Amino acid sequence: MKGMSTIVKTIANIGFPIITIYGLYVIAHGHLTPGGGFQGGAIVASGLALLAVAHGTSWVESKVKEHDLSMLESLGALGFIGLAFLGLLMGGAFFSNFLVDTSMLFGAIPVDGAANINTGGTLPLMNFAVGLKVIAGLFAIVLVMAIATNKEED
Amino acid sequence: MNQRNILAAAFLTIVAVFLMFSALFMHPFGEPTSQAMDQYIIDNTVGETGANNGVTSVVFDYRGFDTLGEATVLFTAVASVVMLFRRLKK
């Protein structure tokens, strides 16, 4: 795929930051508003797929390697399982929410039932881990498929 | 009619009778089978997990093990697709 016209590239360049910020917002506010790691990750990955379609796969391949994407995905999975085992170590149960009601990051307790960005215990951290995993995983799928079908044509 | 068709018809009748019996004793449509768990999660989500989004607290805290399986499914899918298409590229 050689990439599309200048109009498409410009529109994709304008749209990409907006889509990415929206997806990261959905991930970061996963414990407050509808959405979470899976949904926000899918939004960010769709923005990256938009870039890949507009600019062509060879352009994207020169910026990021699928090897790094696989590594990021494994990192997200390891973070997720690591948080679960930390719950086993510190909270006494697998997936125990050991951070809630402590003075640490994300450990604040909601006042009058209104949570904010600093509450939720391990939930925001798990959202970040799953979000990283979904972004890297879905974009790796799109990129690898685009590259493989591209090589067949020419 | 051969023997096989008669056997199939008998089997079908038995299954249909069982299904109709279970349909007679079915729960009223739209009502949850058990409300104790729902009410517990609605009452205690904010206090126990500090999250306003009850779905996230269920997915990542109360039912975290289920999400672990979900993440494993995604990981397997990505790994297999990358493996398959990397071979196709060469």
gemmi code that builds the backbone of each chain (N, CA, C; Angstrom):
import gemmi

chains = {
    "A": [
        ("MET", (0.851, -1.203, 0.000), (0.000, 0.000, 0.000), (0.882, 1.246, 0.000)),
        ("LYS", (0.670, 2.134, -0.952), (1.572, 3.274, -1.095), (1.065, 4.510, -0.352)),
        ("GLY", (-0.121, 4.452, 0.210), (-0.662, 5.640, 0.855), (-1.602, 6.368, -0.082)),
        ("MET", (-2.447, 7.215, 0.512), (-3.481, 7.863, -0.278), (-3.075, 9.292, -0.612)),
        ("SER", (-4.050, 10.089, -1.094), (-3.743, 11.441, -1.557), (-3.437, 12.357, -0.372)),
        ("THR", (-2.990, 13.578, -0.709), (-2.621, 14.556, 0.328), (-3.817, 14.935, 1.184)),
        ("ILE", (-5.012, 14.980, 0.576), (-6.216, 15.339, 1.330), (-6.449, 14.328, 2.447)),
        ("VAL", (-6.397, 13.051, 2.084), (-6.639, 11.998, 3.075), (-5.579, 12.038, 4.160)),
        ("LYS", (-4.309, 12.248, 3.743), (-3.226, 12.286, 4.730), (-3.415, 13.437, 5.708)),
        ("THR", (-3.817, 14.613, 5.196), (-4.005, 15.774, 6.070), (-5.134, 15.531, 7.062)),
        ("ILE", (-6.247, 14.999, 6.552), (-7.388, 14.743, 7.441), (-7.011, 13.707, 8.495)),
        ("ALA", (-6.245, 12.674, 8.080), (-5.831, 11.649, 9.044), (-4.907, 12.249, 10.094)),
        ("ASN", (-4.003, 13.161, 9.661), (-3.104, 13.804, 10.624), (-3.864, 14.652, 11.623)),
        ("ILE", (-4.961, 15.291, 11.156), (-5.754, 16.105, 12.085), (-6.552, 15.206, 13.017)),
        ("GLY", (-7.116, 14.136, 12.465), (-7.999, 13.292, 13.268), (-7.276, 12.402, 14.255)),
        ("PHE", (-6.046, 12.021, 13.915), (-5.328, 11.048, 14.748), (-5.104, 11.506, 16.194)),
        ("PRO", (-4.624, 12.763, 16.440), (-4.447, 13.164, 17.852), (-5.750, 13.197, 18.618)),
        ("ILE", (-6.828, 13.619, 17.961), (-8.121, 13.710, 18.655), (-8.595, 12.319, 19.061)),
        ("ILE", (-8.498, 11.374, 18.128), (-8.925, 9.999, 18.429), (-8.074, 9.414, 19.540)),
        ("THR", (-6.750, 9.670, 19.479), (-5.848, 9.114, 20.492), (-6.156, 9.681, 21.868)),
        ("ILE", (-6.380, 11.003, 21.936), (-6.664, 11.607, 23.240), (-7.985, 11.082, 23.783)),
        ("TYR", (-8.969, 10.923, 22.913), (-10.251, 10.383, 23.371), (-10.092, 8.958, 23.905)),
        ("GLY", (-9.317, 8.150, 23.190), (-9.101, 6.769, 23.645), (-8.355, 6.730, 24.964)),
        ("LEU", (-7.316, 7.571, 25.104), (-6.573, 7.595, 26.369), (-7.452, 8.104, 27.508)),
        ("TYR", (-8.360, 9.040, 27.187), (-9.306, 9.507, 28.210), (-10.219, 8.375, 28.662)),
        ("VAL", (-10.695, 7.569, 27.706), (-11.569, 6.455, 28.068), (-10.816, 5.459, 28.948)),
        ("ILE", (-9.507, 5.235, 28.646), (-8.720, 4.312, 29.472), (-8.512, 4.889, 30.867)),
        ("ALA", (-8.106, 6.166, 30.929), (-7.751, 6.759, 32.225), (-8.964, 6.916, 33.124)),
        ("HIS", (-10.159, 7.131, 32.545), (-11.366, 7.292, 33.348), (-12.185, 6.008, 33.387)),
        ("GLY", (-11.516, 4.864, 33.220), (-12.245, 3.604, 33.156), (-13.040, 3.299, 34.402)),
        ("HIS", (-12.572, 3.771, 35.574), (-13.290, 3.475, 36.806), (-14.330, 4.519, 37.141)),
        ("LEU", (-14.492, 5.539, 36.280), (-15.465, 6.604, 36.563), (-16.587, 6.661, 35.539)),
        ("THR", (-16.243, 6.557, 34.271), (-17.231, 6.702, 33.199), (-17.300, 5.393, 32.416)),
        ("PRO", (-18.345, 5.209, 31.600), (-18.412, 3.995, 30.796), (-17.166, 3.797, 29.952)),
        ("GLY", (-16.738, 2.575, 29.838), (-15.528, 2.277, 29.083), (-14.495, 1.649, 29.982)),
        ("GLY", (-13.285, 1.567, 29.500), (-12.209, 0.940, 30.260), (-11.054, 0.604, 29.346)),
        ("GLY", (-10.216, -0.303, 29.809), (-9.018, -0.630, 29.058), (-9.304, -1.203, 27.683)),
        ("PHE", (-10.237, -2.147, 27.595), (-10.523, -2.782, 26.311), (-11.075, -1.774, 25.307)),
        ("GLN", (-12.062, -0.981, 25.763), (-12.744, -0.073, 24.842), (-11.822, 1.054, 24.395)),
        ("GLY", (-11.118, 1.675, 25.367), (-10.208, 2.756, 25.008), (-9.068, 2.274, 24.137)),
        ("GLY", (-8.574, 1.076, 24.422), (-7.511, 0.517, 23.595), (-7.969, 0.304, 22.165)),
        ("ALA", (-9.209, -0.135, 22.005), (-9.733, -0.335, 20.647), (-9.845, 0.996, 19.916)),
        ("ILE", (-10.213, 2.076, 20.661), (-10.329, 3.397, 20.014), (-8.961, 3.869, 19.532)),
        ("VAL", (-7.941, 3.769, 20.409), (-6.594, 4.215, 20.022), (-6.071, 3.379, 18.859)),
        ("ALA", (-6.321, 2.065, 18.908), (-5.841, 1.197, 17.835), (-6.523, 1.534, 16.515)),
        ("SER", (-7.803, 1.953, 16.555), (-8.475, 2.337, 15.314), (-7.874, 3.616, 14.751)),
        ("GLY", (-7.456, 4.550, 15.642), (-6.767, 5.744, 15.159), (-5.449, 5.401, 14.485)),
        ("LEU", (-4.721, 4.462, 15.068), (-3.453, 4.030, 14.467), (-3.692, 3.338, 13.127)),
        ("ALA", (-4.792, 2.567, 13.048), (-5.127, 1.918, 11.784), (-5.467, 2.954, 10.718)),
        ("LEU", (-6.110, 4.061, 11.146), (-6.403, 5.167, 10.212), (-5.111, 5.716, 9.624)),
        ("LEU", (-4.104, 5.923, 10.482), (-2.798, 6.395, 10.000), (-2.196, 5.407, 9.013)),
        ("ALA", (-2.281, 4.112, 9.360), (-1.677, 3.089, 8.508), (-2.347, 3.064, 7.142)),
        ("VAL", (-3.675, 3.282, 7.107), (-4.381, 3.273, 5.822), (-4.030, 4.509, 5.017)),
        ("ALA", (-3.959, 5.675, 5.682), (-3.758, 6.922, 4.958), (-2.334, 7.041, 4.427)),
        ("HIS", (-1.346, 6.672, 5.243), (0.048, 6.896, 4.858), (0.695, 5.689, 4.199)),
        ("GLY", (0.043, 4.552, 4.256), (0.654, 3.368, 3.683), (1.458, 2.606, 4.711)),
        ("THR", (1.559, 1.292, 4.492), (2.193, 0.472, 5.515), (3.700, 0.655, 5.560)),
        ("SER", (4.316, 0.997, 4.417), (5.776, 1.130, 4.442), (6.193, 2.323, 5.295)),
        ("TRP", (5.382, 3.387, 5.275), (5.659, 4.561, 6.119), (5.560, 4.177, 7.586)),
        ("VAL", (4.485, 3.445, 7.936), (4.315, 3.041, 9.335), (5.415, 2.070, 9.742)),
        ("GLU", (5.809, 1.187, 8.803), (6.840, 0.201, 9.114), (8.180, 0.861, 9.411)),
        ("SER", (8.427, 2.028, 8.772), (9.687, 2.721, 9.046), (9.673, 3.377, 10.418)),
        ("LYS", (8.475, 3.611, 10.980), (8.392, 4.270, 12.296), (8.356, 3.258, 13.429)),
        ("VAL", (7.582, 2.186, 13.261), (7.411, 1.230, 14.362), (7.476, -0.191, 13.809)),
        ("LYS", (8.148, -1.042, 14.577), (8.283, -2.447, 14.155), (7.259, -3.297, 14.897)),
        ("GLU", (6.784, -4.340, 14.214), (5.788, -5.199, 14.844), (6.391, -5.952, 16.032)),
        ("HIS", (7.717, -6.122, 15.984), (8.413, -6.776, 17.098), (8.219, -5.981, 18.395)),
        ("ASP", (8.361, -4.635, 18.287), (8.176, -3.793, 19.470), (6.732, -3.850, 19.954)),
        ("LEU", (5.794, -3.934, 18.996), (4.382, -4.005, 19.387), (4.106, -5.281, 20.172)),
        ("SER", (4.677, -6.401, 19.714), (4.490, -7.661, 20.453), (5.074, -7.546, 21.851)),
        ("MET", (6.226, -6.853, 21.928), (6.846, -6.696, 23.237), (5.968, -5.849, 24.159)),
        ("LEU", (5.405, -4.753, 23.633), (4.510, -3.901, 24.435), (3.302, -4.697, 24.904)),
        ("GLU", (2.769, -5.547, 23.997), (1.588, -6.327, 24.371), (1.914, -7.286, 25.506)),
        ("SER", (3.070, -7.940, 25.404), (3.468, -8.855, 26.479), (3.692, -8.097, 27.779)),
        ("LEU", (4.230, -6.870, 27.656), (4.451, -6.040, 28.844), (3.121, -5.735, 29.531)),
        ("GLY", (2.084, -5.404, 28.733), (0.773, -5.144, 29.311), (0.205, -6.364, 30.010)),
        ("ALA", (0.348, -7.529, 29.365), (-0.156, -8.765, 29.970), (0.584, -9.065, 31.262)),
        ("LEU", (1.928, -8.863, 31.243), (2.715, -9.124, 32.456), (2.316, -8.176, 33.573)),
        ("GLY", (2.071, -6.894, 33.223), (1.641, -5.939, 34.242), (0.317, -6.333, 34.863)),
        ("PHE", (-0.602, -6.805, 34.012), (-1.915, -7.223, 34.499), (-1.802, -8.402, 35.465)),
        ("ILE", (-1.058, -9.427, 35.059), (-0.901, -10.607, 35.920), (-0.081, -10.251, 37.155)),
        ("GLY", (0.929, -9.362, 36.965), (1.737, -8.953, 38.103), (0.914, -8.236, 39.161)),
        ("LEU", (-0.015, -7.373, 38.721), (-0.906, -6.698, 39.674), (-1.783, -7.708, 40.399)),
        ("ALA", (-2.247, -8.729, 39.653), (-3.074, -9.754, 40.283), (-2.288, -10.504, 41.352)),
        ("PHE", (-1.001, -10.825, 41.039), (-0.186, -11.552, 42.029), (0.204, -10.654, 43.190)),
        ("LEU", (0.375, -9.334, 42.926), (0.619, -8.399, 44.022), (-0.564, -8.401, 44.990)),
        ("GLY", (-1.784, -8.518, 44.427), (-2.951, -8.638, 45.280), (-2.884, -9.884, 46.144)),
        ("LEU", (-2.373, -10.980, 45.556), (-2.211, -12.224, 46.328), (-1.205, -12.028, 47.459)),
        ("LEU", (-0.123, -11.280, 47.164), (0.920, -11.086, 48.178), (0.468, -10.132, 49.274)),
        ("MET", (-0.132, -9.004, 48.874), (-0.385, -7.929, 49.833), (-1.808, -7.917, 50.363)),
        ("GLY", (-2.763, -8.434, 49.591), (-4.146, -8.384, 50.033), (-4.677, -9.739, 50.483)),
        ("GLY", (-3.921, -10.793, 50.209), (-4.333, -12.108, 50.660), (-5.170, -12.875, 49.682)),
        ("ALA", (-5.541, -12.274, 48.538), (-6.348, -12.994, 47.562), (-5.927, -12.582, 46.164)),
        ("PHE", (-6.045, -13.513, 45.225), (-5.762, -13.202, 43.817), (-6.715, -12.110, 43.356)),
        ("PHE", (-6.180, -11.068, 42.692), (-6.960, -9.918, 42.222), (-7.530, -9.090, 43.369)),
        ("SER", (-6.950, -9.189, 44.551), (-7.424, -8.365, 45.658), (-7.039, -6.912, 45.429)),
        ("ASN", (-7.959, -6.020, 45.754), (-7.740, -4.588, 45.530), (-7.000, -4.017, 46.732)),
        ("PHE", (-5.657, -4.215, 46.760), (-4.898, -3.886, 47.971), (-4.622, -2.400, 48.106)),
        ("LEU", (-4.812, -1.615, 47.023), (-4.446, -0.196, 47.085), (-5.548, 0.677, 47.658)),
        ("VAL", (-6.776, 0.172, 47.678), (-7.885, 1.039, 48.063), (-7.813, 1.332, 49.562)),
        ("ASP", (-8.198, 2.559, 49.930), (-8.191, 3.019, 51.315), (-6.778, 3.045, 51.907)),
        ("THR", (-5.792, 3.389, 51.075), (-4.446, 3.635, 51.575), (-4.044, 5.040, 51.141)),
        ("SER", (-2.852, 5.464, 51.569), (-2.402, 6.814, 51.207), (-1.604, 6.792, 49.908)),
        ("MET", (-1.542, 5.646, 49.242), (-0.743, 5.555, 48.018), (-1.517, 6.108, 46.828)),
        ("LEU", (-0.883, 6.020, 45.664), (-1.506, 6.487, 44.425), (-2.791, 5.695, 44.160)),
        ("PHE", (-3.826, 6.390, 43.756), (-5.150, 5.810, 43.490), (-5.777, 5.216, 44.747)),
        ("GLY", (-5.268, 5.547, 45.915), (-5.757, 4.903, 47.123), (-6.795, 5.696, 47.892)),
        ("ALA", (-7.167, 6.877, 47.418), (-8.115, 7.699, 48.170), (-9.478, 7.025, 48.227)),
        ("ILE", (-10.217, 7.319, 49.274), (-11.556, 6.737, 49.419), (-12.573, 7.794, 48.964)),
        ("PRO", (-13.593, 7.401, 48.186), (-14.533, 8.393, 47.667), (-15.350, 9.032, 48.782)),
        ("VAL", (-15.516, 10.361, 48.704), (-16.328, 11.082, 49.669), (-17.754, 11.189, 49.123)),
        ("ASP", (-18.729, 10.783, 49.909), (-20.143, 10.818, 49.531), (-20.415, 10.055, 48.234)),
        ("GLY", (-19.680, 8.984, 48.006), (-19.950, 8.158, 46.839), (-19.492, 8.741, 45.532)),
        ("ALA", (-18.796, 9.891, 45.553), (-18.329, 10.489, 44.311), (-16.852, 10.181, 44.147)),
        ("ALA", (-16.532, 9.224, 43.271), (-15.130, 8.883, 43.048), (-14.498, 9.931, 42.144)),
        ("ASN", (-13.174, 10.060, 42.219), (-12.469, 10.931, 41.284), (-11.312, 10.158, 40.670)),
        ("ILE", (-10.431, 10.883, 39.971), (-9.374, 10.202, 39.205), (-8.384, 9.507, 40.133)),
        ("ASN", (-8.323, 9.909, 41.406), (-7.333, 9.341, 42.323), (-7.898, 8.195, 43.159)),
        ("THR", (-9.103, 7.728, 42.877), (-9.656, 6.609, 43.632), (-9.608, 5.346, 42.767)),
        ("GLY", (-10.029, 4.252, 43.351), (-10.168, 3.029, 42.556), (-9.152, 1.954, 42.866)),
        ("GLY", (-8.117, 2.278, 43.653), (-7.148, 1.238, 43.991), (-6.408, 0.721, 42.770)),
        ("THR", (-6.455, -0.595, 42.547), (-5.724, -1.173, 41.424), (-6.495, -1.065, 40.113)),
        ("LEU", (-7.761, -0.621, 40.160), (-8.555, -0.609, 38.925), (-7.933, 0.260, 37.834)),
        ("PRO", (-7.519, 1.534, 38.122), (-6.900, 2.327, 37.045), (-5.615, 1.704, 36.523)),
        ("LEU", (-4.814, 1.119, 37.425), (-3.561, 0.492, 36.976), (-3.850, -0.686, 36.048)),
        ("MET", (-4.864, -1.497, 36.402), (-5.216, -2.623, 35.544), (-5.775, -2.125, 34.218)),
        ("ASN", (-6.525, -0.991, 34.262), (-7.023, -0.415, 33.014), (-5.873, 0.007, 32.123)),
        ("PHE", (-4.830, 0.618, 32.725), (-3.675, 1.019, 31.920), (-3.007, -0.198, 31.294)),
        ("ALA", (-2.813, -1.251, 32.107), (-2.140, -2.445, 31.606), (-2.933, -3.063, 30.457)),
        ("VAL", (-4.252, -3.220, 30.667), (-5.077, -3.828, 29.622), (-5.154, -2.915, 28.402)),
        ("GLY", (-5.183, -1.581, 28.638), (-5.217, -0.648, 27.518), (-3.974, -0.752, 26.666)),
        ("LEU", (-2.816, -0.793, 27.306), (-1.543, -0.956, 26.577), (-1.552, -2.240, 25.763)),
        ("LYS", (-2.049, -3.300, 26.398), (-2.105, -4.613, 25.750), (-3.008, -4.585, 24.528)),
        ("VAL", (-4.181, -3.945, 24.659), (-5.136, -3.929, 23.545), (-4.632, -3.036, 22.421)),
        ("ILE", (-4.057, -1.862, 22.762), (-3.508, -0.975, 21.720), (-2.466, -1.722, 20.899)),
        ("ALA", (-1.465, -2.272, 21.607), (-0.364, -2.934, 20.909), (-0.858, -4.164, 20.161)),
        ("GLY", (-1.736, -4.948, 20.788), (-2.199, -6.183, 20.157), (-2.999, -5.934, 18.902)),
        ("LEU", (-4.000, -5.029, 18.976), (-4.850, -4.790, 17.812), (-4.063, -4.137, 16.682)),
        ("PHE", (-3.156, -3.182, 17.039), (-2.379, -2.538, 15.983), (-1.401, -3.529, 15.355)),
        ("ALA", (-0.863, -4.437, 16.160), (0.029, -5.458, 15.596), (-0.724, -6.321, 14.593)),
        ("ILE", (-1.975, -6.696, 14.929), (-2.771, -7.503, 13.994), (-2.977, -6.763, 12.679)),
        ("VAL", (-3.427, -5.470, 12.786), (-3.706, -4.679, 11.580), (-2.444, -4.524, 10.739)),
        ("LEU", (-1.321, -4.188, 11.403), (-0.071, -3.910, 10.699), (0.449, -5.167, 9.998)),
        ("VAL", (0.432, -6.282, 10.732), (0.976, -7.518, 10.165), (0.149, -7.979, 8.974)),
        ("MET", (-1.176, -7.876, 9.089), (-2.037, -8.275, 7.967), (-1.818, -7.366, 6.774)),
        ("ALA", (-1.707, -6.035, 7.017), (-1.515, -5.095, 5.908), (-0.194, -5.351, 5.205)),
        ("ILE", (0.866, -5.583, 5.979), (2.185, -5.822, 5.377), (2.164, -7.113, 4.548)),
        ("ALA", (1.568, -8.163, 5.113), (1.588, -9.461, 4.439), (0.813, -9.417, 3.129)),
        ("THR", (-0.371, -8.783, 3.117), (-1.158, -8.721, 1.886), (-0.519, -7.771, 0.887)),
        ("ASN", (0.206, -6.775, 1.378), (0.869, -5.812, 0.506), (1.964, -6.477, -0.309)),
        ("LYS", (2.744, -7.341, 0.343), (3.873, -7.988, -0.323), (3.403, -8.927, -1.428)),
        ("GLU", (2.183, -9.463, -1.255), (1.680, -10.387, -2.257), (1.353, -9.680, -3.566)),
        ("GLU", (0.866, -8.408, -3.456), (0.352, -7.729, -4.634), (1.460, -7.324, -5.582)),
        ("ASP", (2.554, -6.777, -5.041), (3.614, -6.336, -5.951), (4.831, -7.238, -5.873)),
    ],
    "B": [
        ("MET", (-40.479, -45.567, 5.348), (-39.599, -44.978, 6.366), (-38.630, -46.014, 6.898)),
        ("ASN", (-37.395, -45.664, 6.875), (-36.423, -46.635, 7.377), (-36.223, -46.464, 8.891)),
        ("GLN", (-35.378, -47.317, 9.397), (-35.220, -47.382, 10.855), (-34.581, -46.113, 11.409)),
        ("ARG", (-33.704, -45.550, 10.597), (-32.955, -44.388, 11.077), (-33.860, -43.185, 11.278)),
        ("ASN", (-34.822, -42.999, 10.360), (-35.732, -41.867, 10.471), (-36.624, -42.014, 11.696)),
        ("ILE", (-37.081, -43.243, 11.966), (-37.933, -43.484, 13.134), (-37.175, -43.162, 14.409)),
        ("LEU", (-35.878, -43.589, 14.434), (-35.038, -43.324, 15.605), (-34.867, -41.826, 15.808)),
        ("ALA", (-34.631, -41.110, 14.703), (-34.449, -39.663, 14.791), (-35.708, -38.980, 15.280)),
        ("ALA", (-36.878, -39.434, 14.786), (-38.146, -38.828, 15.197), (-38.391, -39.064, 16.680)),
        ("ALA", (-38.072, -40.281, 17.164), (-38.265, -40.574, 18.583), (-37.368, -39.696, 19.440)),
        ("PHE", (-36.108, -39.565, 19.022), (-35.157, -38.736, 19.762), (-35.630, -37.290, 19.808)),
        ("LEU", (-36.111, -36.801, 18.663), (-36.589, -35.425, 18.579), (-37.775, -35.207, 19.510)),
        ("THR", (-38.678, -36.195, 19.551), (-39.851, -36.067, 20.424), (-39.430, -35.980, 21.882)),
        ("ILE", (-38.480, -36.840, 22.269), (-38.037, -36.837, 23.674), (-37.428, -35.482, 24.035)),
        ("VAL", (-36.560, -34.964, 23.144), (-35.911, -33.671, 23.413), (-36.957, -32.572, 23.509)),
        ("ALA", (-37.957, -32.616, 22.597), (-38.982, -31.581, 22.583), (-39.793, -31.622, 23.867)),
        ("VAL", (-40.110, -32.833, 24.346), (-40.892, -32.950, 25.583), (-40.111, -32.367, 26.760)),
        ("PHE", (-38.801, -32.689, 26.810), (-37.982, -32.146, 27.914), (-37.919, -30.622, 27.850)),
        ("LEU", (-37.755, -30.090, 26.631), (-37.678, -28.634, 26.480), (-38.966, -27.979, 26.916)),
        ("MET", (-40.121, -28.598, 26.565), (-41.411, -28.005, 26.926), (-41.606, -28.033, 28.439)),
        ("PHE", (-41.172, -29.149, 29.069), (-41.285, -29.225, 30.526), (-40.470, -28.125, 31.194)),
        ("SER", (-39.223, -27.942, 30.698), (-38.391, -26.911, 31.318), (-38.941, -25.527, 31.029)),
        ("ALA", (-39.609, -25.353, 29.876), (-40.203, -24.057, 29.572), (-41.359, -23.753, 30.513)),
        ("LEU", (-42.080, -24.802, 30.959), (-43.203, -24.584, 31.880), (-42.724, -24.025, 33.217)),
        ("PHE", (-41.538, -24.524, 33.672), (-41.044, -24.084, 34.984), (-40.022, -22.955, 34.869)),
        ("MET", (-40.065, -22.252, 33.729), (-39.069, -21.209, 33.522), (-39.368, -19.997, 34.390)),
        ("HIS", (-38.302, -19.254, 34.675), (-38.411, -18.009, 35.425), (-39.238, -17.015, 34.631)),
        ("PRO", (-39.984, -16.112, 35.280), (-40.692, -15.074, 34.523), (-39.719, -14.253, 33.679)),
        ("PHE", (-40.131, -13.910, 32.488), (-39.219, -13.289, 31.534), (-38.742, -11.935, 32.040)),
        ("GLY", (-37.421, -11.724, 31.985), (-36.858, -10.429, 32.350), (-36.489, -10.290, 33.805)),
        ("GLU", (-36.902, -11.218, 34.646), (-36.563, -11.106, 36.060), (-35.242, -11.820, 36.336)),
        ("PRO", (-34.368, -11.205, 37.130), (-33.113, -11.878, 37.439), (-33.344, -13.096, 38.319)),
        ("THR", (-32.482, -14.122, 38.145), (-32.665, -15.347, 38.912), (-32.323, -15.148, 40.381)),
        ("SER", (-31.330, -14.283, 40.642), (-30.951, -14.056, 42.025), (-30.535, -12.607, 42.187)),
        ("GLN", (-31.098, -11.920, 43.160), (-30.824, -10.491, 43.298), (-29.833, -10.188, 44.404)),
        ("ALA", (-29.442, -11.197, 45.179), (-28.578, -10.918, 46.326), (-27.226, -10.370, 45.873)),
        ("MET", (-26.651, -11.013, 44.845), (-25.347, -10.578, 44.357), (-25.411, -9.187, 43.754)),
        ("ASP", (-26.439, -8.926, 42.948), (-26.575, -7.605, 42.315), (-26.631, -6.522, 43.378)),
        ("GLN", (-27.489, -6.772, 44.391), (-27.679, -5.741, 45.408), (-26.401, -5.508, 46.192)),
        ("TYR", (-25.654, -6.602, 46.447), (-24.381, -6.439, 47.175), (-23.426, -5.562, 46.386)),
        ("ILE", (-23.317, -5.813, 45.070), (-22.368, -5.048, 44.254), (-22.816, -3.595, 44.145)),
        ("ILE", (-24.133, -3.374, 43.973), (-24.632, -1.998, 43.871), (-24.353, -1.243, 45.165)),
        ("ASP", (-24.534, -1.917, 46.312), (-24.372, -1.228, 47.587), (-22.909, -0.980, 47.935)),
        ("ASN", (-22.014, -1.903, 47.579), (-20.658, -1.857, 48.117), (-19.570, -1.471, 47.127)),
        ("THR", (-19.935, -1.234, 45.856), (-18.895, -0.922, 44.863), (-18.074, 0.294, 45.263)),
        ("VAL", (-18.745, 1.390, 45.610), (-18.013, 2.639, 45.883), (-17.164, 2.493, 47.129)),
        ("GLY", (-17.690, 1.839, 48.159), (-16.931, 1.725, 49.391), (-15.762, 0.763, 49.292)),
        ("GLU", (-15.943, -0.328, 48.571), (-14.907, -1.364, 48.562), (-13.850, -1.156, 47.496)),
        ("THR", (-14.239, -0.620, 46.335), (-13.256, -0.465, 45.265), (-12.948, 0.995, 44.953)),
        ("GLY", (-13.764, 1.932, 45.429), (-13.510, 3.336, 45.143), (-13.759, 3.722, 43.714)),
        ("ALA", (-14.620, 2.981, 43.010), (-14.916, 3.289, 41.612), (-16.395, 3.621, 41.471)),
        ("ASN", (-16.694, 4.583, 40.595), (-18.090, 4.889, 40.310), (-18.652, 3.959, 39.243)),
        ("ASN", (-17.797, 3.446, 38.399), (-18.236, 2.566, 37.322), (-18.323, 1.134, 37.854)),
        ("GLY", (-19.539, 0.690, 38.111), (-19.713, -0.634, 38.674), (-19.229, -1.739, 37.773)),
        ("VAL", (-19.364, -1.530, 36.446), (-18.939, -2.570, 35.512), (-17.432, -2.805, 35.614)),
        ("THR", (-16.667, -1.701, 35.685), (-15.213, -1.858, 35.805), (-14.843, -2.550, 37.105)),
        ("SER", (-15.544, -2.212, 38.182), (-15.213, -2.850, 39.460), (-15.525, -4.338, 39.420)),
        ("VAL", (-16.567, -4.731, 38.686), (-16.848, -6.165, 38.552), (-15.803, -6.828, 37.673)),
        ("VAL", (-15.483, -6.158, 36.554), (-14.601, -6.789, 35.572), (-13.185, -6.938, 36.110)),
        ("PHE", (-12.683, -5.918, 36.834), (-11.292, -5.959, 37.262), (-11.112, -6.346, 38.724)),
        ("ASP", (-12.180, -6.374, 39.496), (-11.996, -6.672, 40.911), (-12.786, -7.907, 41.339)),
        ("TYR", (-14.114, -7.816, 41.292), (-14.918, -8.954, 41.770), (-14.768, -10.171, 40.868)),
        ("ARG", (-14.674, -9.925, 39.557), (-14.542, -11.039, 38.607), (-13.247, -10.910, 37.818)),
        ("GLY", (-12.164, -10.612, 38.530), (-10.886, -10.402, 37.848), (-10.390, -11.628, 37.122)),
        ("PHE", (-10.703, -12.778, 37.656), (-10.225, -14.029, 37.044), (-10.793, -14.209, 35.637)),
        ("ASP", (-12.034, -13.765, 35.453), (-12.671, -13.841, 34.147), (-11.933, -12.960, 33.143)),
        ("THR", (-11.531, -11.761, 33.614), (-10.797, -10.848, 32.727), (-9.434, -11.400, 32.370)),
        ("LEU", (-8.840, -12.136, 33.296), (-7.549, -12.779, 32.998), (-7.701, -13.746, 31.822)),
        ("GLY", (-8.792, -14.506, 31.836), (-9.051, -15.401, 30.701), (-9.283, -14.642, 29.417)),
        ("GLU", (-10.003, -13.520, 29.526), (-10.277, -12.694, 28.348), (-8.975, -12.157, 27.748)),
        ("ALA", (-8.081, -11.690, 28.640), (-6.793, -11.169, 28.184), (-5.967, -12.276, 27.553)),
        ("THR", (-6.090, -13.482, 28.091), (-5.356, -14.613, 27.509), (-5.857, -14.920, 26.107)),
        ("VAL", (-7.186, -14.814, 25.913), (-7.750, -15.049, 24.580), (-7.183, -14.043, 23.589)),
        ("LEU", (-7.141, -12.767, 23.995), (-6.610, -11.726, 23.111), (-5.139, -11.979, 22.804)),
        ("PHE", (-4.387, -12.342, 23.832), (-2.959, -12.605, 23.653), (-2.728, -13.751, 22.666)),
        ("THR", (-3.521, -14.817, 22.834), (-3.376, -15.966, 21.933), (-3.719, -15.583, 20.501)),
        ("ALA", (-4.783, -14.786, 20.343), (-5.196, -14.378, 18.997), (-4.104, -13.568, 18.328)),
        ("VAL", (-3.555, -12.578, 19.062), (-2.508, -11.729, 18.482), (-1.272, -12.550, 18.148)),
        ("ALA", (-0.879, -13.437, 19.067), (0.328, -14.235, 18.841), (0.171, -15.118, 17.608)),
        ("SER", (-1.021, -15.734, 17.474), (-1.196, -16.647, 16.343), (-1.264, -15.879, 15.024)),
        ("VAL", (-1.938, -14.709, 15.018), (-2.034, -13.936, 13.768), (-0.656, -13.445, 13.340)),
        ("VAL", (0.127, -12.925, 14.310), (1.471, -12.433, 13.980), (2.336, -13.576, 13.456)),
        ("MET", (2.243, -14.736, 14.099), (3.034, -15.888, 13.673), (2.667, -16.309, 12.250)),
        ("LEU", (1.355, -16.384, 11.984), (0.871, -16.827, 10.673), (1.307, -15.884, 9.568)),
        ("PHE", (1.109, -14.564, 9.777), (1.367, -13.626, 8.694), (2.837, -13.308, 8.543)),
        ("ARG", (3.619, -13.511, 9.594), (5.062, -13.314, 9.459), (5.641, -14.374, 8.528)),
        ("ARG", (5.094, -15.569, 8.619), (5.548, -16.639, 7.728), (5.115, -16.363, 6.302)),
        ("LEU", (3.921, -15.774, 6.142), (3.381, -15.480, 4.810), (4.205, -14.411, 4.107)),
        ("LYS", (4.821, -13.506, 4.902), (5.537, -12.365, 4.349), (6.789, -12.803, 3.599)),
        ("LYS", (7.415, -13.877, 4.085), (8.699, -14.273, 3.502), (8.537, -15.145, 2.257)),
    ],
}
model = gemmi.Model(1)
for chain_id, residues in chains.items():
    chain = gemmi.Chain(chain_id)
    for i, (resn, *xyz) in enumerate(residues, 1):
        res = gemmi.Residue()
        res.name, res.seqid = resn, gemmi.SeqId(i, " ")
        for name, pos in zip(("N", "CA", "C"), xyz):
            atom = gemmi.Atom()
            atom.name, atom.element = name, gemmi.Element(name[0])
            atom.pos, atom.b_iso = gemmi.Position(*pos), 0.0
            res.add_atom(atom)
        chain.add_residue(res)
    model.add_chain(chain)
structure = gemmi.Structure()
structure.add_model(model)
structure.setup_entities()
